[in-house]
Amino acid sequence: MGEVDRQVAAGRAGCSVPTEIDDLERRATSLEIEQAALKREKDEASRERMEIVQKELAEVREKSKALRARWQQERGAIGRIAELKTHLEALRFEAEEQTRKGNLQRAAELQYGEIPQSEAELRKLTESATTTDGKAPNRMLKEEVDEEDIAAVVSKWTGIPVAIKILDGSVRPTNHVLVDATKSALTFAVTP
C-alpha cells in the first residue's frame, strides 16, 4: 500500500472520530475551561460572558451529539454492508463447492435461496446509503477512496490547497506555462 493510501485509509477507517466531531469536542472543552474561569469572577461583564459561553456550550454539545449519532449510524451501516459482502462471497464459494461435490440440493438452496436473499439485502442497504445519482449523500465515512481524499492528503503534505483548485475545475493544466518556462530556459542557455 502506498503512502497516499495509508494516509487516506487512516483518515477514513471509521475508527477515529471525524474531524467535524473532534473540532466540536475541542471547542466544548475550551468553553468548559472558560466557564470554570468565569465562575470565579464576580463582575457584570463576566456574568454576561458566562451566559454567552453557556449558550454556545449547549449549542456545541447538541451539534456534537447529533454528529456523533450520525457517525455511529454510518459506521454501523458500513460494517453491515462489509459483513454482507463477506457472507455473500462465502455463500457463492459454498455453492460452487457443493456443485463440485455433487450435492445439488444444497447448491440449489444456496443458488436460488440464500444468495439472492443476501444480494437483495445488500442492494437495499447500498441503495439506502446512496442518492439517485449514485453518490453518497453528505456522509462522514466512505468505503472507497476518491479524488477528494487524495487531494486532501496532497494538500496536507504540501501545504497547497489542492482540493479547492483542482476539484472545482477553476485551474486547468496549461501547456503555455511549460512552453514559457522552456523558452526562458533555452534563452538563458543560449545567451553568452
PyMOL commands that place a pseudoatom at each C-alpha (Angstrom):
pseudoatom trace, name=CA, resn=MET, resi=1, chain=A, elem=C, hetatm=0, pos=[0.000, 0.000, 0.000]
pseudoatom trace, name=CA, resn=GLY, resi=2, chain=A, elem=C, hetatm=0, pos=[1.365, 3.403, -0.958]
pseudoatom trace, name=CA, resn=GLU, resi=3, chain=A, elem=C, hetatm=0, pos=[1.818, 6.312, 1.374]
pseudoatom trace, name=CA, resn=VAL, resi=4, chain=A, elem=C, hetatm=0, pos=[-1.231, 8.142, -0.008]
pseudoatom trace, name=CA, resn=ASP, resi=5, chain=A, elem=C, hetatm=0, pos=[-3.319, 5.001, 0.503]
pseudoatom trace, name=CA, resn=ARG, resi=6, chain=A, elem=C, hetatm=0, pos=[-2.130, 4.735, 4.100]
pseudoatom trace, name=CA, resn=GLN, resi=7, chain=A, elem=C, hetatm=0, pos=[-2.881, 8.379, 4.824]
pseudoatom trace, name=CA, resn=VAL, resi=8, chain=A, elem=C, hetatm=0, pos=[-6.348, 8.206, 3.284]
pseudoatom trace, name=CA, resn=ALA, resi=9, chain=A, elem=C, hetatm=0, pos=[-7.140, 4.906, 4.986]
pseudoatom trace, name=CA, resn=ALA, resi=10, chain=A, elem=C, hetatm=0, pos=[-6.105, 6.354, 8.322]
pseudoatom trace, name=CA, resn=GLY, resi=11, chain=A, elem=C, hetatm=0, pos=[-8.467, 9.263, 7.810]
pseudoatom trace, name=CA, resn=ARG, resi=12, chain=A, elem=C, hetatm=0, pos=[-11.387, 7.201, 6.535]
pseudoatom trace, name=CA, resn=ALA, resi=13, chain=A, elem=C, hetatm=0, pos=[-11.108, 3.989, 8.509]
pseudoatom trace, name=CA, resn=GLY, resi=14, chain=A, elem=C, hetatm=0, pos=[-14.021, 4.877, 10.737]
pseudoatom trace, name=CA, resn=CYS, resi=15, chain=A, elem=C, hetatm=0, pos=[-12.017, 4.048, 13.841]
pseudoatom trace, name=CA, resn=SER, resi=16, chain=A, elem=C, hetatm=0, pos=[-11.041, 7.586, 14.653]
pseudoatom trace, name=CA, resn=VAL, resi=17, chain=A, elem=C, hetatm=0, pos=[-13.542, 10.327, 15.285]
pseudoatom trace, name=CA, resn=PRO, resi=18, chain=A, elem=C, hetatm=0, pos=[-14.183, 12.524, 12.214]
pseudoatom trace, name=CA, resn=THR, resi=19, chain=A, elem=C, hetatm=0, pos=[-12.606, 15.961, 12.336]
pseudoatom trace, name=CA, resn=GLU, resi=20, chain=A, elem=C, hetatm=0, pos=[-16.004, 17.700, 12.488]
pseudoatom trace, name=CA, resn=ILE, resi=21, chain=A, elem=C, hetatm=0, pos=[-16.812, 15.934, 15.762]
pseudoatom trace, name=CA, resn=ASP, resi=22, chain=A, elem=C, hetatm=0, pos=[-13.284, 16.325, 17.108]
pseudoatom trace, name=CA, resn=ASP, resi=23, chain=A, elem=C, hetatm=0, pos=[-13.329, 20.065, 16.403]
pseudoatom trace, name=CA, resn=LEU, resi=24, chain=A, elem=C, hetatm=0, pos=[-16.685, 20.463, 18.168]
pseudoatom trace, name=CA, resn=GLU, resi=25, chain=A, elem=C, hetatm=0, pos=[-15.498, 18.476, 21.184]
pseudoatom trace, name=CA, resn=ARG, resi=26, chain=A, elem=C, hetatm=0, pos=[-12.339, 20.568, 21.401]
pseudoatom trace, name=CA, resn=ARG, resi=27, chain=A, elem=C, hetatm=0, pos=[-14.446, 23.724, 21.231]
pseudoatom trace, name=CA, resn=ALA, resi=28, chain=A, elem=C, hetatm=0, pos=[-16.686, 22.359, 24.008]
pseudoatom trace, name=CA, resn=THR, resi=29, chain=A, elem=C, hetatm=0, pos=[-13.647, 21.663, 26.184]
pseudoatom trace, name=CA, resn=SER, resi=30, chain=A, elem=C, hetatm=0, pos=[-12.351, 25.167, 25.555]
pseudoatom trace, name=CA, resn=LEU, resi=31, chain=A, elem=C, hetatm=0, pos=[-15.739, 26.631, 26.515]
pseudoatom trace, name=CA, resn=GLU, resi=32, chain=A, elem=C, hetatm=0, pos=[-15.874, 24.488, 29.664]
pseudoatom trace, name=CA, resn=ILE, resi=33, chain=A, elem=C, hetatm=0, pos=[-12.471, 25.824, 30.709]
pseudoatom trace, name=CA, resn=GLU, resi=34, chain=A, elem=C, hetatm=0, pos=[-13.618, 29.373, 30.065]
pseudoatom trace, name=CA, resn=GLN, resi=35, chain=A, elem=C, hetatm=0, pos=[-16.821, 28.683, 32.018]
pseudoatom trace, name=CA, resn=ALA, resi=36, chain=A, elem=C, hetatm=0, pos=[-14.834, 27.400, 35.000]
pseudoatom trace, name=CA, resn=ALA, resi=37, chain=A, elem=C, hetatm=0, pos=[-12.680, 30.524, 34.942]
pseudoatom trace, name=CA, resn=LEU, resi=38, chain=A, elem=C, hetatm=0, pos=[-15.721, 32.806, 34.690]
pseudoatom trace, name=CA, resn=LYS, resi=39, chain=A, elem=C, hetatm=0, pos=[-17.376, 31.181, 37.732]
pseudoatom trace, name=CA, resn=ARG, resi=40, chain=A, elem=C, hetatm=0, pos=[-14.711, 32.758, 39.935]
pseudoatom trace, name=CA, resn=GLU, resi=41, chain=A, elem=C, hetatm=0, pos=[-15.306, 36.230, 38.534]
pseudoatom trace, name=CA, resn=LYS, resi=42, chain=A, elem=C, hetatm=0, pos=[-17.942, 38.470, 40.141]
pseudoatom trace, name=CA, resn=ASP, resi=43, chain=A, elem=C, hetatm=0, pos=[-18.169, 41.488, 37.815]
pseudoatom trace, name=CA, resn=GLU, resi=44, chain=A, elem=C, hetatm=0, pos=[-21.062, 42.206, 35.429]
pseudoatom trace, name=CA, resn=ALA, resi=45, chain=A, elem=C, hetatm=0, pos=[-19.054, 41.653, 32.239]
pseudoatom trace, name=CA, resn=SER, resi=46, chain=A, elem=C, hetatm=0, pos=[-18.030, 38.191, 33.434]
pseudoatom trace, name=CA, resn=ARG, resi=47, chain=A, elem=C, hetatm=0, pos=[-21.655, 37.268, 34.195]
pseudoatom trace, name=CA, resn=GLU, resi=48, chain=A, elem=C, hetatm=0, pos=[-22.721, 38.400, 30.722]
pseudoatom trace, name=CA, resn=ARG, resi=49, chain=A, elem=C, hetatm=0, pos=[-19.879, 36.449, 29.155]
pseudoatom trace, name=CA, resn=MET, resi=50, chain=A, elem=C, hetatm=0, pos=[-20.877, 33.429, 31.269]
pseudoatom trace, name=CA, resn=GLU, resi=51, chain=A, elem=C, hetatm=0, pos=[-24.376, 33.476, 29.756]
pseudoatom trace, name=CA, resn=ILE, resi=52, chain=A, elem=C, hetatm=0, pos=[-22.926, 33.639, 26.247]
pseudoatom trace, name=CA, resn=VAL, resi=53, chain=A, elem=C, hetatm=0, pos=[-20.487, 30.801, 26.989]
pseudoatom trace, name=CA, resn=GLN, resi=54, chain=A, elem=C, hetatm=0, pos=[-23.223, 28.606, 28.477]
pseudoatom trace, name=CA, resn=LYS, resi=55, chain=A, elem=C, hetatm=0, pos=[-25.458, 29.157, 25.453]
pseudoatom trace, name=CA, resn=GLU, resi=56, chain=A, elem=C, hetatm=0, pos=[-22.649, 28.438, 22.993]
pseudoatom trace, name=CA, resn=LEU, resi=57, chain=A, elem=C, hetatm=0, pos=[-21.575, 25.388, 25.004]
pseudoatom trace, name=CA, resn=ALA, resi=58, chain=A, elem=C, hetatm=0, pos=[-25.108, 23.975, 24.858]
pseudoatom trace, name=CA, resn=GLU, resi=59, chain=A, elem=C, hetatm=0, pos=[-25.220, 24.528, 21.075]
pseudoatom trace, name=CA, resn=VAL, resi=60, chain=A, elem=C, hetatm=0, pos=[-21.812, 22.930, 20.546]
pseudoatom trace, name=CA, resn=ARG, resi=61, chain=A, elem=C, hetatm=0, pos=[-22.741, 19.908, 22.666]
pseudoatom trace, name=CA, resn=GLU, resi=62, chain=A, elem=C, hetatm=0, pos=[-26.014, 19.499, 20.753]
pseudoatom trace, name=CA, resn=LYS, resi=63, chain=A, elem=C, hetatm=0, pos=[-24.240, 19.621, 17.377]
pseudoatom trace, name=CA, resn=SER, resi=64, chain=A, elem=C, hetatm=0, pos=[-21.578, 17.221, 18.601]
pseudoatom trace, name=CA, resn=LYS, resi=65, chain=A, elem=C, hetatm=0, pos=[-24.172, 14.790, 19.917]
pseudoatom trace, name=CA, resn=ALA, resi=66, chain=A, elem=C, hetatm=0, pos=[-26.101, 14.843, 16.616]
pseudoatom trace, name=CA, resn=LEU, resi=67, chain=A, elem=C, hetatm=0, pos=[-22.956, 14.359, 14.529]
pseudoatom trace, name=CA, resn=ARG, resi=68, chain=A, elem=C, hetatm=0, pos=[-21.722, 11.550, 16.773]
pseudoatom trace, name=CA, resn=ALA, resi=69, chain=A, elem=C, hetatm=0, pos=[-25.075, 9.749, 16.424]
pseudoatom trace, name=CA, resn=ARG, resi=70, chain=A, elem=C, hetatm=0, pos=[-24.928, 10.134, 12.622]
pseudoatom trace, name=CA, resn=TRP, resi=71, chain=A, elem=C, hetatm=0, pos=[-21.326, 8.894, 12.577]
pseudoatom trace, name=CA, resn=GLN, resi=72, chain=A, elem=C, hetatm=0, pos=[-22.214, 5.846, 14.674]
pseudoatom trace, name=CA, resn=GLN, resi=73, chain=A, elem=C, hetatm=0, pos=[-25.133, 5.073, 12.360]
pseudoatom trace, name=CA, resn=GLU, resi=74, chain=A, elem=C, hetatm=0, pos=[-22.956, 5.363, 9.245]
pseudoatom trace, name=CA, resn=ARG, resi=75, chain=A, elem=C, hetatm=0, pos=[-20.264, 3.229, 10.836]
pseudoatom trace, name=CA, resn=GLY, resi=76, chain=A, elem=C, hetatm=0, pos=[-22.827, 0.549, 11.644]
pseudoatom trace, name=CA, resn=ALA, resi=77, chain=A, elem=C, hetatm=0, pos=[-24.253, 0.607, 8.119]
pseudoatom trace, name=CA, resn=ILE, resi=78, chain=A, elem=C, hetatm=0, pos=[-20.807, 0.341, 6.517]
pseudoatom trace, name=CA, resn=GLY, resi=79, chain=A, elem=C, hetatm=0, pos=[-19.934, -2.510, 8.868]
pseudoatom trace, name=CA, resn=ARG, resi=80, chain=A, elem=C, hetatm=0, pos=[-23.159, -4.329, 7.984]
pseudoatom trace, name=CA, resn=ILE, resi=81, chain=A, elem=C, hetatm=0, pos=[-22.500, -3.881, 4.248]
pseudoatom trace, name=CA, resn=ALA, resi=82, chain=A, elem=C, hetatm=0, pos=[-18.994, -5.306, 4.674]
pseudoatom trace, name=CA, resn=GLU, resi=83, chain=A, elem=C, hetatm=0, pos=[-20.380, -8.277, 6.634]
pseudoatom trace, name=CA, resn=LEU, resi=84, chain=A, elem=C, hetatm=0, pos=[-22.972, -8.942, 3.935]
pseudoatom trace, name=CA, resn=LYS, resi=85, chain=A, elem=C, hetatm=0, pos=[-20.352, -8.825, 1.179]
pseudoatom trace, name=CA, resn=THR, resi=86, chain=A, elem=C, hetatm=0, pos=[-18.182, -11.308, 3.067]
pseudoatom trace, name=CA, resn=HIS, resi=87, chain=A, elem=C, hetatm=0, pos=[-21.168, -13.565, 3.754]
pseudoatom trace, name=CA, resn=LEU, resi=88, chain=A, elem=C, hetatm=0, pos=[-22.226, -13.401, 0.104]
pseudoatom trace, name=CA, resn=GLU, resi=89, chain=A, elem=C, hetatm=0, pos=[-18.765, -14.430, -1.078]
pseudoatom trace, name=CA, resn=ALA, resi=90, chain=A, elem=C, hetatm=0, pos=[-18.768, -17.338, 1.380]
pseudoatom trace, name=CA, resn=LEU, resi=91, chain=A, elem=C, hetatm=0, pos=[-22.190, -18.449, 0.093]
pseudoatom trace, name=CA, resn=ARG, resi=92, chain=A, elem=C, hetatm=0, pos=[-21.004, -18.315, -3.526]
pseudoatom trace, name=CA, resn=PHE, resi=93, chain=A, elem=C, hetatm=0, pos=[-17.901, -20.298, -2.651]
pseudoatom trace, name=CA, resn=GLU, resi=94, chain=A, elem=C, hetatm=0, pos=[-20.007, -22.876, -0.814]
pseudoatom trace, name=CA, resn=ALA, resi=95, chain=A, elem=C, hetatm=0, pos=[-22.412, -23.148, -3.770]
pseudoatom trace, name=CA, resn=GLU, resi=96, chain=A, elem=C, hetatm=0, pos=[-19.520, -23.878, -6.129]
pseudoatom trace, name=CA, resn=GLU, resi=97, chain=A, elem=C, hetatm=0, pos=[-18.067, -26.377, -3.689]
pseudoatom trace, name=CA, resn=GLN, resi=98, chain=A, elem=C, hetatm=0, pos=[-21.408, -28.175, -3.226]
pseudoatom trace, name=CA, resn=THR, resi=99, chain=A, elem=C, hetatm=0, pos=[-21.863, -28.325, -7.010]
pseudoatom trace, name=CA, resn=ARG, resi=100, chain=A, elem=C, hetatm=0, pos=[-18.399, -29.903, -7.415]
pseudoatom trace, name=CA, resn=LYS, resi=101, chain=A, elem=C, hetatm=0, pos=[-19.185, -32.434, -4.678]
pseudoatom trace, name=CA, resn=GLY, resi=102, chain=A, elem=C, hetatm=0, pos=[-22.449, -33.347, -6.362]
pseudoatom trace, name=CA, resn=ASN, resi=103, chain=A, elem=C, hetatm=0, pos=[-24.658, -32.092, -3.524]
pseudoatom trace, name=CA, resn=LEU, resi=104, chain=A, elem=C, hetatm=0, pos=[-27.037, -30.385, -5.932]
pseudoatom trace, name=CA, resn=GLN, resi=105, chain=A, elem=C, hetatm=0, pos=[-29.840, -29.962, -3.369]
pseudoatom trace, name=CA, resn=ARG, resi=106, chain=A, elem=C, hetatm=0, pos=[-27.665, -27.746, -1.149]
pseudoatom trace, name=CA, resn=ALA, resi=107, chain=A, elem=C, hetatm=0, pos=[-26.207, -25.949, -4.202]
pseudoatom trace, name=CA, resn=ALA, resi=108, chain=A, elem=C, hetatm=0, pos=[-29.736, -25.142, -5.384]
pseudoatom trace, name=CA, resn=GLU, resi=109, chain=A, elem=C, hetatm=0, pos=[-30.723, -23.865, -1.916]
pseudoatom trace, name=CA, resn=LEU, resi=110, chain=A, elem=C, hetatm=0, pos=[-27.749, -21.571, -1.969]
pseudoatom trace, name=CA, resn=GLN, resi=111, chain=A, elem=C, hetatm=0, pos=[-28.028, -20.502, -5.614]
pseudoatom trace, name=CA, resn=TYR, resi=112, chain=A, elem=C, hetatm=0, pos=[-31.766, -19.817, -5.632]
pseudoatom trace, name=CA, resn=GLY, resi=113, chain=A, elem=C, hetatm=0, pos=[-32.476, -19.036, -1.992]
pseudoatom trace, name=CA, resn=GLU, resi=114, chain=A, elem=C, hetatm=0, pos=[-29.759, -17.716, 0.272]
pseudoatom trace, name=CA, resn=ILE, resi=115, chain=A, elem=C, hetatm=0, pos=[-27.607, -15.931, -2.327]
pseudoatom trace, name=CA, resn=PRO, resi=116, chain=A, elem=C, hetatm=0, pos=[-30.471, -13.920, -3.901]
pseudoatom trace, name=CA, resn=GLN, resi=117, chain=A, elem=C, hetatm=0, pos=[-31.776, -13.080, -0.417]
pseudoatom trace, name=CA, resn=SER, resi=118, chain=A, elem=C, hetatm=0, pos=[-28.365, -11.779, 0.661]
pseudoatom trace, name=CA, resn=GLU, resi=119, chain=A, elem=C, hetatm=0, pos=[-27.944, -9.875, -2.613]
pseudoatom trace, name=CA, resn=ALA, resi=120, chain=A, elem=C, hetatm=0, pos=[-31.340, -8.223, -2.137]
pseudoatom trace, name=CA, resn=GLU, resi=121, chain=A, elem=C, hetatm=0, pos=[-30.453, -7.204, 1.424]
pseudoatom trace, name=CA, resn=LEU, resi=122, chain=A, elem=C, hetatm=0, pos=[-27.097, -5.838, 0.254]
pseudoatom trace, name=CA, resn=ARG, resi=123, chain=A, elem=C, hetatm=0, pos=[-28.766, -3.931, -2.591]
pseudoatom trace, name=CA, resn=LYS, resi=124, chain=A, elem=C, hetatm=0, pos=[-31.317, -2.480, -0.160]
pseudoatom trace, name=CA, resn=LEU, resi=125, chain=A, elem=C, hetatm=0, pos=[-28.611, -1.306, 2.248]
pseudoatom trace, name=CA, resn=THR, resi=126, chain=A, elem=C, hetatm=0, pos=[-26.485, 0.092, -0.566]
pseudoatom trace, name=CA, resn=GLU, resi=127, chain=A, elem=C, hetatm=0, pos=[-29.425, 1.959, -2.114]
pseudoatom trace, name=CA, resn=SER, resi=128, chain=A, elem=C, hetatm=0, pos=[-30.371, 3.474, 1.222]
pseudoatom trace, name=CA, resn=ALA, resi=129, chain=A, elem=C, hetatm=0, pos=[-26.824, 4.774, 1.547]
pseudoatom trace, name=CA, resn=THR, resi=130, chain=A, elem=C, hetatm=0, pos=[-26.793, 6.475, -1.878]
pseudoatom trace, name=CA, resn=THR, resi=131, chain=A, elem=C, hetatm=0, pos=[-28.809, 9.140, -3.634]
pseudoatom trace, name=CA, resn=THR, resi=132, chain=A, elem=C, hetatm=0, pos=[-30.460, 8.873, -7.041]
pseudoatom trace, name=CA, resn=ASP, resi=133, chain=A, elem=C, hetatm=0, pos=[-27.281, 9.964, -8.849]
pseudoatom trace, name=CA, resn=GLY, resi=134, chain=A, elem=C, hetatm=0, pos=[-25.345, 7.055, -7.312]
pseudoatom trace, name=CA, resn=LYS, resi=135, chain=A, elem=C, hetatm=0, pos=[-23.260, 9.150, -4.952]
pseudoatom trace, name=CA, resn=ALA, resi=136, chain=A, elem=C, hetatm=0, pos=[-23.355, 9.029, -1.204]
pseudoatom trace, name=CA, resn=PRO, resi=137, chain=A, elem=C, hetatm=0, pos=[-25.174, 11.944, 0.382]
pseudoatom trace, name=CA, resn=ASN, resi=138, chain=A, elem=C, hetatm=0, pos=[-23.131, 14.184, 2.641]
pseudoatom trace, name=CA, resn=ARG, resi=139, chain=A, elem=C, hetatm=0, pos=[-21.601, 11.252, 4.537]
pseudoatom trace, name=CA, resn=MET, resi=140, chain=A, elem=C, hetatm=0, pos=[-18.945, 11.352, 7.180]
pseudoatom trace, name=CA, resn=LEU, resi=141, chain=A, elem=C, hetatm=0, pos=[-17.491, 7.956, 6.252]
pseudoatom trace, name=CA, resn=LYS, resi=142, chain=A, elem=C, hetatm=0, pos=[-16.722, 6.405, 2.887]
pseudoatom trace, name=CA, resn=GLU, resi=143, chain=A, elem=C, hetatm=0, pos=[-15.961, 2.909, 1.752]
pseudoatom trace, name=CA, resn=GLU, resi=144, chain=A, elem=C, hetatm=0, pos=[-13.771, 3.951, -1.137]
pseudoatom trace, name=CA, resn=VAL, resi=145, chain=A, elem=C, hetatm=0, pos=[-11.056, 6.488, -1.774]
pseudoatom trace, name=CA, resn=ASP, resi=146, chain=A, elem=C, hetatm=0, pos=[-11.904, 9.234, -4.254]
pseudoatom trace, name=CA, resn=GLU, resi=147, chain=A, elem=C, hetatm=0, pos=[-10.130, 12.246, -5.747]
pseudoatom trace, name=CA, resn=GLU, resi=148, chain=A, elem=C, hetatm=0, pos=[-11.168, 14.468, -2.827]
pseudoatom trace, name=CA, resn=ASP, resi=149, chain=A, elem=C, hetatm=0, pos=[-9.402, 12.163, -0.357]
pseudoatom trace, name=CA, resn=ILE, resi=150, chain=A, elem=C, hetatm=0, pos=[-6.227, 12.100, -2.411]
pseudoatom trace, name=CA, resn=ALA, resi=151, chain=A, elem=C, hetatm=0, pos=[-6.336, 15.872, -2.892]
pseudoatom trace, name=CA, resn=ALA, resi=152, chain=A, elem=C, hetatm=0, pos=[-6.745, 16.350, 0.865]
pseudoatom trace, name=CA, resn=VAL, resi=153, chain=A, elem=C, hetatm=0, pos=[-3.654, 14.221, 1.581]
pseudoatom trace, name=CA, resn=VAL, resi=154, chain=A, elem=C, hetatm=0, pos=[-1.599, 16.010, -1.073]
pseudoatom trace, name=CA, resn=SER, resi=155, chain=A, elem=C, hetatm=0, pos=[-2.779, 19.350, 0.292]
pseudoatom trace, name=CA, resn=LYS, resi=156, chain=A, elem=C, hetatm=0, pos=[-1.825, 18.327, 3.828]
pseudoatom trace, name=CA, resn=TRP, resi=157, chain=A, elem=C, hetatm=0, pos=[1.640, 17.230, 2.712]
pseudoatom trace, name=CA, resn=THR, resi=158, chain=A, elem=C, hetatm=0, pos=[2.415, 20.242, 0.541]
pseudoatom trace, name=CA, resn=GLY, resi=159, chain=A, elem=C, hetatm=0, pos=[0.501, 22.991, 2.301]
pseudoatom trace, name=CA, resn=ILE, resi=160, chain=A, elem=C, hetatm=0, pos=[-1.058, 23.933, -1.041]
pseudoatom trace, name=CA, resn=PRO, resi=161, chain=A, elem=C, hetatm=0, pos=[-4.870, 23.995, -1.106]
pseudoatom trace, name=CA, resn=VAL, resi=162, chain=A, elem=C, hetatm=0, pos=[-5.029, 21.423, -3.919]
pseudoatom trace, name=CA, resn=ALA, resi=163, chain=A, elem=C, hetatm=0, pos=[-8.559, 20.320, -3.131]
pseudoatom trace, name=CA, resn=ILE, resi=164, chain=A, elem=C, hetatm=0, pos=[-10.043, 23.712, -3.871]
pseudoatom trace, name=CA, resn=LYS, resi=165, chain=A, elem=C, hetatm=0, pos=[-8.189, 24.444, -7.080]
pseudoatom trace, name=CA, resn=ILE, resi=166, chain=A, elem=C, hetatm=0, pos=[-8.230, 21.077, -8.816]
pseudoatom trace, name=CA, resn=LEU, resi=167, chain=A, elem=C, hetatm=0, pos=[-11.605, 19.747, -7.787]
pseudoatom trace, name=CA, resn=ASP, resi=168, chain=A, elem=C, hetatm=0, pos=[-13.655, 22.812, -8.580]
pseudoatom trace, name=CA, resn=GLY, resi=169, chain=A, elem=C, hetatm=0, pos=[-12.231, 22.873, -12.110]
pseudoatom trace, name=CA, resn=SER, resi=170, chain=A, elem=C, hetatm=0, pos=[-11.112, 26.503, -11.900]
pseudoatom trace, name=CA, resn=VAL, resi=171, chain=A, elem=C, hetatm=0, pos=[-7.497, 25.618, -12.609]
pseudoatom trace, name=CA, resn=ARG, resi=172, chain=A, elem=C, hetatm=0, pos=[-6.738, 23.539, -15.670]
pseudoatom trace, name=CA, resn=PRO, resi=173, chain=A, elem=C, hetatm=0, pos=[-3.323, 22.244, -16.633]
pseudoatom trace, name=CA, resn=THR, resi=174, chain=A, elem=C, hetatm=0, pos=[-1.891, 24.719, -19.076]
pseudoatom trace, name=CA, resn=ASN, resi=175, chain=A, elem=C, hetatm=0, pos=[0.780, 23.951, -21.612]
pseudoatom trace, name=CA, resn=HIS, resi=176, chain=A, elem=C, hetatm=0, pos=[1.678, 27.595, -22.189]
pseudoatom trace, name=CA, resn=VAL, resi=177, chain=A, elem=C, hetatm=0, pos=[3.313, 27.798, -18.769]
pseudoatom trace, name=CA, resn=LEU, resi=178, chain=A, elem=C, hetatm=0, pos=[5.570, 24.895, -19.658]
pseudoatom trace, name=CA, resn=VAL, resi=179, chain=A, elem=C, hetatm=0, pos=[6.349, 26.426, -23.072]
pseudoatom trace, name=CA, resn=ASP, resi=180, chain=A, elem=C, hetatm=0, pos=[7.176, 29.804, -21.491]
pseudoatom trace, name=CA, resn=ALA, resi=181, chain=A, elem=C, hetatm=0, pos=[9.430, 28.145, -18.926]
pseudoatom trace, name=CA, resn=THR, resi=182, chain=A, elem=C, hetatm=0, pos=[11.162, 26.133, -21.639]
pseudoatom trace, name=CA, resn=LYS, resi=183, chain=A, elem=C, hetatm=0, pos=[11.693, 29.251, -23.785]
pseudoatom trace, name=CA, resn=SER, resi=184, chain=A, elem=C, hetatm=0, pos=[13.171, 31.112, -20.817]
pseudoatom trace, name=CA, resn=ALA, resi=185, chain=A, elem=C, hetatm=0, pos=[15.499, 28.217, -20.053]
pseudoatom trace, name=CA, resn=LEU, resi=186, chain=A, elem=C, hetatm=0, pos=[16.605, 27.973, -23.685]
pseudoatom trace, name=CA, resn=THR, resi=187, chain=A, elem=C, hetatm=0, pos=[17.122, 31.740, -23.918]
pseudoatom trace, name=CA, resn=PHE, resi=188, chain=A, elem=C, hetatm=0, pos=[19.224, 31.648, -20.776]
pseudoatom trace, name=CA, resn=ALA, resi=189, chain=A, elem=C, hetatm=0, pos=[21.285, 28.689, -22.025]
pseudoatom trace, name=CA, resn=VAL, resi=190, chain=A, elem=C, hetatm=0, pos=[21.876, 30.189, -25.479]
pseudoatom trace, name=CA, resn=THR, resi=191, chain=A, elem=C, hetatm=0, pos=[22.810, 33.732, -24.366]
pseudoatom trace, name=CA, resn=PRO, resi=192, chain=A, elem=C, hetatm=0, pos=[26.558, 34.137, -23.892]
for i in range(1, 192): cmd.bond("trace and resi %d" % i, "trace and resi %d" % (i + 1))
show_as sticks, trace
zoom trace
